[in-house]
Amino acid sequence: MDVAVLAGVSAMTVSRVLNAPDRVRAETRARVLAAVRELDYRPNQAARQLVTGRSGVLGVVSIDTTLYGPAATLYCIERAARHAGYNVSIASLSSLNRKSMEEGVQRLRAQAVDGVIIVAPHESASDGLRHLPAEMPVVAVDAGDDIPVPVVKVDQAAGAARATRHLLSLGHETVWHVAGPADWLDANGRIDGWRGVLEAAGRPVPEVLRGDWSSRSGYQLGRRLAGEPGVTAVFVANDQMALGVLRALREAGRRVPEDVSVAGFDDIPESAYFWPPLTTVRQDFGQVGSYAFHLLLDRMAGVEPEARRLIEPELVVRESTGAAPRDR
């Protein structure tokens, strides 16, 4: 086999990497996967299924959205699976309630998938995750904590806390918050982190302003904030809404960061090119995808993985945050 020769391993080792990668040392696995990519090798799925009893296909259930976070998560799951020789079948749903989730999983089961990853960022997904087929290996991403399947997610509260502490450290008396929709777990986790820091510091906790993740809603709420002279710092729950806030402040003559500091969340590729470049919280979607994939492999192998894996986010400080006006 050309892959085995190029990687300097046996054909059996190549087979193990493609069918049971966790049983192969990381260094050897990386060498074999590099050879697979270089030779553009595609395993014969029919033969593979006869030998292993598996289809070599994983299913992913996700909400149908173009939002950066869910879309990036989906891409990184697919990339991790593809690099290990798996194909991915995606069931995109308009909502994540129990009925739609059961229908999505059934569609994937009809394709004989070996396991399923469910990207479940909505509160409404919890009921569906409690009623999945017991024999189907399942891992959830961005789900709640009270479900009977392993969960991988970014620690949203920790990321929000980092952004809020950063703004307080610059001398701001308090931090206003433009939040995401109420039925999104990520949005509520960010509220918890923001509020927890303010309360621990004995600072005023302003009213939460709810947006819908869009730049338009950020702009509308930013106009309201621009009319409040006491607002000097704003933590926004995603970068798209932060873009709208920045425009509203600029139109109102409120300079960023001289008059108002603004921090976002996600670190979308464009955030470094906003004006001013946006301070934000970076989520490692590559880690999320990789962990979810490997936890699913554990479940497929009959190994019970850890119940929850939290990925720590990173604060990226740019020019949109600065010292409170009185300190200049």
C-alpha positions in Angstrom: 0.0 0.0 0.0 1.4 3.4 -1.0 0.3 5.1 2.2 2.1 2.5 4.3 5.3 2.8 2.3 5.3 6.6 2.4 4.6 6.7 6.2 7.1 4.0 6.9 4.6 1.7 8.7 2.8 -1.6 8.0 -0.5 -1.8 6.1 -2.1 -3.0 9.4 -1.0 0.2 11.1 -2.6 2.2 8.4 -5.8 0.2 8.8 -5.8 0.9 12.6 -5.3 4.6 12.0 -8.2 4.8 9.6 -10.6 2.5 11.7 -9.5 2.9 15.3 -7.2 5.9 15.5 -7.1 6.1 19.3 -5.3 2.7 19.4 -2.3 4.2 17.6 0.4 6.5 19.0 -0.1 10.2 18.2 3.2 10.5 16.4 2.5 7.4 14.2 -1.1 8.6 13.6 0.1 12.0 12.4 2.6 10.4 10.0 0.0 8.1 8.5 -2.6 10.9 8.1 0.0 13.1 6.5 0.7 10.4 3.9 -3.1 9.9 3.4 -3.4 13.7 2.6 -0.3 13.7 0.4 -1.5 10.8 -1.7 -5.1 11.9 -1.6 -6.0 8.4 -0.5 -9.7 7.5 -0.2 -10.6 4.2 1.6 -13.0 1.8 0.0 -16.0 2.3 2.2 -17.8 -0.9 1.1 -14.7 -3.0 1.9 -14.2 -1.1 5.2 -17.7 -1.9 6.3 -17.4 -5.6 5.5 -14.1 -5.8 7.6 -15.0 -3.6 10.5 -18.8 -3.7 10.6 -18.8 0.1 10.4 -19.8 2.4 7.6 -17.0 4.9 8.2 -19.7 7.7 8.2 -20.4 9.9 11.2 -23.6 11.9 11.5 -23.9 15.5 12.7 -27.1 17.2 13.7 -27.0 20.9 13.8 -29.3 23.9 13.6 -29.6 25.4 10.1 -27.8 28.7 10.6 -25.0 30.9 9.1 -24.0 32.3 12.5 -20.3 32.2 12.9 -20.1 30.0 16.0 -22.3 27.1 15.0 -20.9 27.2 11.4 -17.3 27.2 12.6 -18.1 24.3 15.0 -19.6 22.3 12.2 -16.7 22.9 9.9 -14.1 21.9 12.6 -16.0 18.7 13.4 -16.1 17.7 9.8 -12.4 18.5 9.4 -11.4 16.4 12.4 -13.4 13.5 11.1 -12.2 13.8 7.5 -8.5 13.9 8.6 -9.1 10.5 10.4 -10.7 9.0 7.2 -14.3 9.4 8.1 -17.1 10.9 5.9 -19.7 13.1 7.5 -23.4 13.3 6.9 -25.2 16.4 8.1 -28.8 16.8 9.2 -29.6 20.5 9.3 -32.6 21.4 11.3 -34.7 24.6 11.5 -35.2 24.0 15.2 -33.8 21.8 17.9 -36.8 20.6 19.8 -37.4 16.9 20.7 -39.5 16.1 17.6 -37.1 17.6 15.0 -34.0 16.1 16.8 -35.5 12.6 16.7 -36.3 13.0 13.0 -32.8 14.2 12.3 -31.2 11.3 14.2 -33.5 8.8 12.4 -32.5 10.2 9.0 -28.9 9.6 9.9 -29.6 6.1 11.3 -31.1 5.2 8.0 -27.7 6.0 6.5 -26.1 3.5 8.9 -23.9 6.1 10.5 -21.5 4.8 13.2 -22.2 7.6 15.7 -23.7 11.1 15.9 -22.5 14.5 17.1 -25.3 16.9 18.0 -24.6 20.6 18.0 -27.2 21.8 20.5 -26.8 25.5 21.6 -30.5 26.0 22.4 -32.3 25.5 25.7 -35.0 23.6 23.8 -32.5 20.9 22.7 -32.2 19.5 26.2 -35.5 17.5 26.1 -34.5 15.9 22.8 -31.0 14.9 24.1 -32.7 13.0 27.0 -34.7 10.8 24.6 -32.1 9.6 22.1 -31.9 5.9 21.1 -29.8 4.2 23.8 -27.8 2.0 21.3 -26.6 5.0 19.2 -23.2 6.5 20.3 -23.9 10.2 20.7 -21.8 13.3 21.8 -23.3 16.8 22.2 -21.6 20.1 21.6 -22.6 23.4 23.3 -25.4 21.6 25.2 -26.6 22.0 28.8 -25.1 20.1 31.7 -28.2 18.0 32.8 -28.2 15.6 29.9 -27.1 11.9 29.7 -24.5 12.2 27.0 -21.0 13.6 27.0 -20.8 17.3 26.2 -18.0 19.4 24.7 -18.3 23.2 24.9 -16.4 26.4 25.4 -16.6 27.9 28.9 -18.7 30.8 28.0 -19.0 32.2 31.5 -15.2 32.2 31.9 -14.8 34.1 28.6 -17.3 36.7 29.6 -15.7 37.1 33.0 -12.3 37.7 31.4 -13.8 40.4 29.1 -15.6 42.0 32.1 -12.6 41.9 34.4 -10.5 43.5 31.6 -12.9 46.4 31.3 -13.0 46.9 35.1 -9.2 46.8 35.3 -9.2 49.9 32.9 -11.0 51.9 35.5 -14.6 51.7 34.3 -17.1 51.8 37.2 -19.3 49.2 35.6 -19.8 47.3 32.3 -23.0 47.3 30.2 -24.0 44.1 28.4 -25.6 43.5 25.0 -26.6 39.8 25.2 -27.8 37.2 22.7 -31.3 35.7 22.5 -32.7 34.2 25.7 -33.1 30.6 24.3 -29.3 30.3 23.5 -27.2 28.6 26.2 -24.1 30.5 25.1 -25.8 33.8 25.5 -27.0 32.9 29.0 -23.5 31.6 30.0 -22.0 34.9 28.9 -24.6 36.8 31.0 -23.7 34.7 34.0 -19.9 35.4 33.6 -20.5 39.1 33.2 -22.9 39.5 36.1 -20.8 37.3 38.4 -17.7 39.6 38.0 -19.7 42.7 38.6 -21.4 41.3 41.7 -18.1 40.0 43.1 -16.5 43.4 42.6 -19.5 45.2 44.2 -20.3 47.1 41.1 -23.7 48.2 39.7 -25.2 45.6 37.4 -27.0 47.4 34.5 -30.0 46.0 32.8 -29.3 43.3 30.2 -30.0 44.4 26.7 -31.1 41.5 24.5 -30.1 41.4 20.8 -30.5 38.6 18.2 -26.8 38.1 17.2 -27.2 40.4 14.2 -25.3 43.6 13.5 -28.6 45.3 13.1 -29.7 44.5 16.6 -26.3 45.6 17.9 -26.8 48.9 16.1 -30.3 49.5 17.5 -29.1 48.8 21.1 -25.9 50.8 20.5 -28.1 53.8 19.7 -29.8 53.4 23.1 -26.4 53.1 24.8 -25.0 56.1 23.0 -27.7 58.2 24.6 -26.7 57.2 28.1 -23.8 59.5 29.2 -22.8 57.2 32.0 -22.0 54.3 29.7 -18.2 54.0 29.4 -17.8 50.3 28.8 -19.9 47.7 26.9 -19.3 43.9 26.7 -21.2 42.6 23.6 -22.1 38.9 23.3 -20.8 38.5 19.8 -18.7 40.4 17.3 -21.4 41.0 14.8 -23.5 42.8 17.3 -20.4 44.6 18.5 -19.9 45.9 14.9 -23.4 47.5 15.1 -22.6 49.0 18.5 -19.4 50.6 17.1 -21.3 52.2 14.3 -24.1 53.5 16.6 -21.5 55.1 18.9 -19.6 56.7 16.0 -22.8 58.2 14.6 -23.6 59.6 18.0 -20.1 61.2 18.3 -19.0 58.8 21.1 -15.4 57.9 20.5 -14.1 54.4 20.9 -12.2 53.8 23.2 -11.7 57.4 24.3 -15.3 57.8 25.5 -16.6 54.2 25.4 -14.7 50.9 25.5 -16.3 48.0 23.5 -15.4 44.3 23.8 -17.0 41.4 21.8 -17.0 37.6 21.7 -16.0 35.0 19.1 -13.0 36.7 17.4 -14.5 36.4 13.9 -11.9 36.8 11.1 -13.0 40.3 10.4 -12.8 41.6 14.1 -9.2 42.6 13.7 -10.2 44.9 10.8 -13.1 46.7 12.5 -12.4 50.3 13.3 -11.0 50.4 15.9 -9.8 46.8 15.9 -12.1 44.9 18.3 -11.1 43.5 21.7 -12.8 40.2 21.9 -12.9 36.6 23.3 -11.5 33.9 21.0 -13.2 30.5 21.0 -11.0 27.6 19.8 -13.5 25.8 17.5 -10.8 23.5 16.3 -10.4 22.1 19.8 -14.1 21.8 20.1 -14.4 19.8 16.9 -11.4 17.6 17.7 -12.5 16.8 21.3 -16.1 16.0 20.1 -14.8 13.7 17.4 -12.5 11.8 19.8 -15.1 11.5 22.5 -17.4 10.0 19.9 -14.7 7.5 18.9 -14.5 6.5 22.6 -18.3 5.9 22.7 -18.2 3.9 19.5 -15.4 1.7 21.0 -17.5 1.1 24.1 -15.3 3.3 26.3 -17.3 5.7 28.5 -15.7 9.1 28.1 -15.7 12.0 30.6 -19.2 13.6 31.1 -18.1 17.1 30.2 -15.1 18.8 28.5 -14.8 22.5 28.9 -12.6 24.5 26.5 -11.0 27.6 27.9 -11.4 30.8 25.7 -8.8 33.5 25.3 -9.1 37.2 25.7 -7.7 39.1 22.7 -7.0 42.7 23.5 -7.0 45.2 20.7 -7.7 49.0 20.3 -11.4 49.1 21.1 -10.8 49.1 24.9 -9.0 51.7 26.9 -8.9 53.5 30.2 -12.1 55.0 31.6 -12.5 58.7 30.5 -11.8 60.1 34.0 -8.4 58.3 34.1 -7.2 59.9 30.9 
